[in-house]
């Protein structure tokens, strides 16, 4: 498996652990809809949260979250709509990012951006 895929998986594992420790209920990981994948779907209290995790080994070329473009936001929005329809959604939603700079299991930085964007406003 390619090194960047392994590091991405490590970043997602760290994000799941972080969220669980903060009291989030993890509903899904790597949930797919057509060409989109939502890294983590969780619930915080009564809010359904769709979370994109971006992992890099350095911020030399920019912070990980800076790589989330409008196309990715549109894909996330489409996947979120499909998931909400699947579960008969009837409560508030939010889109978050988690940015991970990962050197190894002992050396990483994780940042959580709550309410990172709102569909239709990007």
Residue pairs with C-beta under 8 A, 6 or more apart in sequence:
7 55
7 56
7 57
7 102
8 53
8 55
10 55
10 100
10 102
10 105
11 53
11 54
11 55
11 98
11 100
11 102
11 108
12 29
12 30
12 39
12 40
12 53
12 55
14 100
14 102
14 108
14 110
15 39
15 40
15 51
15 53
15 98
15 100
15 110
16 26
16 29
16 40
18 98
18 110
18 112
19 26
19 40
19 42
19 51
19 98
20 26
22 44
23 44
24 42
24 43
24 44
24 49
25 42
25 43
25 44
26 40
26 41
26 42
27 41
27 42
27 43
28 38
28 40
28 41
28 83
29 39
29 40
29 41
30 37
30 38
30 39
31 37
31 38
31 41
31 79
31 83
32 38
32 79
33 78
33 79
33 82
33 83
34 78
34 79
34 82
35 75
36 75
36 76
36 78
36 79
37 79
38 50
38 51
38 52
38 76
38 79
38 80
38 83
39 51
39 52
39 53
40 49
40 50
40 51
40 53
40 98
41 48
41 49
41 50
41 51
41 83
42 48
42 49
42 51
43 49
44 94
46 91
46 92
47 91
47 92
47 93
47 94
48 84
48 89
48 91
48 92
48 93
48 94
49 93
49 94
49 95
49 96
50 76
50 79
50 80
50 83
50 93
50 94
50 95
50 96
51 95
51 96
51 97
51 98
52 68
52 72
52 76
52 95
52 96
52 97
52 98
52 116
53 97
53 98
53 100
54 64
54 65
54 67
54 68
54 97
54 98
54 99
54 100
55 64
55 100
55 101
55 102
56 64
56 100
56 101
56 102
57 101
57 102
57 103
58 101
59 101
63 99
64 99
64 100
64 101
65 97
65 99
65 111
65 113
65 116
68 97
68 116
70 122
73 95
73 117
73 119
73 122
74 122
76 95
77 95
77 119
77 120
80 93
80 95
80 119
83 89
84 93
94 114
94 115
95 115
95 116
95 117
95 118
95 119
96 112
96 113
96 114
96 115
96 116
97 112
97 113
97 116
98 110
98 111
98 112
98 113
99 109
99 110
99 111
99 113
100 108
100 109
100 110
100 111
101 108
101 109
102 108
